[in-house]
Amino acid sequence: MKVKVSLFNSTTNDLCIVIDQLRATTTITLALNNFNTVIPVNDIKKALKLKDDDTLLAGELDLNTIEGFDLTNSPQQIKENHADKLVLLTTNGTRVLENVKNRDENIKVLVGSMLNAQSVAEKALDMADDEIEIIMAGRRQSFNIEDALAAGIIVDEITRQAKELNTDITLDESAQASLILSEDHKRAKNLIYESWGGSKLRKLGLEEDVKICMKINESTNVGIYEEDKIRLL
């Protein structure tokens, strides 16, 4: 089994795990407790058209709230609301989900984060044929520390579980680098706290969001993105 880590774009035709640690994929993972489906979109007008009595709109653009939406992209807010559907629009994460599906609609797409690392690794190993690609959303298609740490924690879980299953795996250089980062995840989590994204959220009074996003293996939810919506596996 090949395991690789990429930024923003996918190259695999097999299975990928999309990560936007602060905050989209953490929020989606938690949303699957209270919503039957999450619909990622990248157009405000499209989102507004999907609004109905049992659908909530959530999102942000550059951490700014969106007029006409019910909620932001806050995992804390999402935990406190429920409906049949959640329509979600974010600066980075939902764009990557759309980007992956536009390139290959047959690719298997899972939603990953530190919050569900163990469970998403287990599902990926079970569902992939011969390759798992972890895609970091980054910030404006550039590297960020939080997605790299989340990728490393998931790579660590894949490596550990593959060993238990007697499955041979090969890590590309990016996967190896993210794995090394995850070995000192306590220090790395401090880097997240002080990162551009972490600092920005804290200045907006959203420190609780950052704390939620730094939790590891506290959810067994794994979302799969197919037919333009995310549902619980």
C-alpha positions in Angstrom: 0.0 0.0 0.0 1.4 3.4 -1.0 0.8 6.3 1.3 1.5 9.9 0.3 0.8 13.4 1.5 -0.1 16.2 -1.0 -1.0 19.8 -0.8 -4.4 21.0 -2.3 -4.3 18.8 -5.4 -4.8 15.1 -5.7 -3.0 12.7 -8.1 -4.4 9.3 -6.9 -7.2 7.5 -8.6 -7.8 5.3 -5.6 -8.6 6.9 -2.2 -7.8 10.2 -0.5 -8.3 11.7 2.9 -8.9 15.5 2.8 -7.7 17.5 5.8 -8.4 21.1 6.7 -7.6 21.0 10.4 -8.6 24.6 11.3 -11.5 24.2 10.9 -13.5 22.6 8.0 -12.8 18.9 8.4 -12.9 19.0 12.2 -16.3 20.8 11.9 -17.6 18.2 9.4 -16.5 15.3 11.6 -18.5 16.8 14.5 -21.4 17.8 12.3 -22.1 14.2 11.5 -23.3 13.7 15.1 -26.1 16.2 14.5 -26.8 16.3 10.8 -27.6 13.5 8.4 -25.6 15.0 5.5 -23.1 17.8 5.0 -23.1 19.5 1.6 -19.9 21.3 0.8 -20.2 24.3 -1.6 -18.0 27.1 -2.8 -20.6 29.6 -4.0 -22.7 31.8 -1.7 -25.6 31.9 -4.2 -25.7 28.1 -4.5 -25.6 27.8 -0.7 -28.5 30.2 -0.3 -30.6 28.3 -2.9 -30.2 25.1 -0.8 -31.7 26.7 2.3 -35.0 25.2 3.5 -36.7 24.4 6.8 -34.5 21.5 7.7 -31.2 22.8 6.3 -28.7 25.1 8.1 -26.1 27.2 6.2 -22.7 27.5 7.8 -19.4 29.0 6.6 -16.8 31.7 6.5 -14.6 33.4 4.0 -11.2 34.5 5.3 -12.7 33.9 8.8 -15.4 36.4 8.1 -19.1 35.5 8.7 -21.3 35.3 5.6 -24.5 37.4 5.4 -27.6 35.2 5.2 -25.9 32.2 6.8 -27.1 30.6 10.1 -23.7 29.7 11.5 -20.0 30.1 11.0 -17.5 27.3 10.5 -17.1 27.0 14.2 -17.0 23.4 15.6 -18.3 24.8 18.9 -21.4 26.3 17.1 -22.0 23.2 15.0 -22.0 21.0 18.1 -24.9 23.0 19.5 -27.1 22.8 16.4 -28.9 20.1 14.5 -31.0 19.6 11.3 -31.3 17.2 8.4 -28.7 18.9 6.3 -25.8 21.3 6.8 -24.5 23.3 3.8 -20.9 24.3 4.4 -18.8 26.9 2.6 -15.2 27.6 3.7 -12.1 29.3 2.4 -10.0 26.2 1.9 -11.5 22.9 2.9 -14.6 22.8 0.7 -12.6 24.0 -2.2 -10.3 21.0 -1.9 -13.2 18.6 -1.7 -14.7 20.1 -4.9 -11.2 20.1 -6.6 -10.7 16.4 -5.9 -14.0 15.4 -7.2 -13.7 17.6 -10.3 -10.5 15.8 -11.2 -11.9 12.3 -10.8 -15.5 11.7 -9.7 -14.8 8.0 -9.0 -12.1 8.6 -6.4 -13.0 7.6 -2.8 -12.9 10.7 -0.6 -12.8 10.5 3.2 -12.9 13.5 5.6 -10.0 13.4 8.1 -8.7 15.3 11.0 -6.8 14.8 14.2 -10.1 14.3 15.9 -10.9 11.1 13.9 -7.3 10.0 13.0 -7.6 6.4 14.2 -11.0 5.8 12.6 -10.2 7.4 9.3 -7.0 5.4 9.0 -8.9 2.2 9.7 -11.5 3.0 7.0 -8.9 4.0 4.5 -6.9 0.8 4.9 -10.1 -1.2 4.5 -11.3 0.7 1.4 -8.2 1.5 -0.6 -7.0 -0.8 -3.3 -3.3 0.1 -3.3 -2.9 3.8 -2.6 -3.9 6.3 0.1 -3.3 10.0 -0.5 -3.7 12.5 2.3 -4.5 15.9 0.9 -3.8 19.0 3.0 -6.0 21.9 2.2 -3.4 24.4 3.5 -4.0 28.1 3.5 -4.6 29.6 0.0 -2.8 26.5 -1.4 0.2 27.1 0.8 1.7 24.9 3.5 0.4 25.3 7.1 1.6 23.5 10.2 -1.8 22.3 11.4 -2.6 20.3 8.3 0.9 18.8 8.3 0.5 17.7 11.9 -2.9 16.1 11.2 -1.5 14.3 8.2 1.4 13.0 10.3 -0.9 11.7 13.0 -3.0 9.9 10.4 0.1 8.5 8.7 1.2 7.2 12.1 -2.2 5.5 12.6 -2.1 4.0 9.1 1.5 2.7 9.8 0.5 1.2 13.1 -2.6 -0.4 11.9 -1.0 -1.7 8.7 1.6 -3.5 10.8 -1.1 -5.2 12.9 -2.7 -6.3 9.6 0.6 -7.5 8.1 0.1 -5.0 5.3 3.2 -3.6 3.7 3.2 0.1 3.2 5.5 2.6 1.5 5.6 6.2 2.5 6.5 9.0 0.1 8.9 11.8 1.4 6.0 14.1 2.4 4.4 11.3 4.4 7.7 10.6 6.1 8.2 14.3 6.9 4.7 14.6 8.4 5.2 11.5 10.4 8.4 12.9 11.9 6.5 16.1 12.8 3.8 14.1 14.6 6.3 12.3 16.8 6.6 15.5 18.8 2.9 16.4 18.5 2.8 18.2 21.9 5.4 20.8 20.6 3.7 20.8 17.2 0.3 21.6 18.9 1.9 24.6 20.5 3.0 25.7 17.0 -0.6 25.4 15.9 -1.7 27.5 18.8 0.7 30.3 17.7 0.3 29.7 13.9 -1.4 32.3 11.6 -4.7 30.4 11.8 -4.6 29.7 15.5 -3.6 33.2 16.4 -6.3 34.7 14.1 -9.0 32.5 15.7 -7.9 33.4 19.2 -7.9 37.1 18.4 -11.5 36.7 17.3 -12.4 35.1 20.6 -12.5 31.6 19.2 -9.9 29.9 21.4 -12.4 27.1 22.2 -12.4 26.3 18.4 -8.6 25.9 18.4 -8.8 23.7 21.5 -11.4 21.4 19.9 -9.3 21.2 16.7 -6.2 20.1 18.6 -8.0 17.0 20.2 -6.8 13.6 19.0 -8.9 10.5 18.4 -12.0 11.8 20.3 -14.4 10.9 17.5 -15.1 7.7 15.6 -17.1 9.6 12.9 -15.7 9.2 9.3 -17.4 11.1 6.5 -17.4 9.9 2.9 -17.9 12.5 0.1 -19.9 11.2 -2.8 -22.7 12.5 -5.0 -22.0 16.0 -3.8 -22.6 15.3 -0.2 -20.9 13.9 2.9 -22.5 11.2 4.9 -21.4 9.1 7.9 -19.7 5.8 6.9 
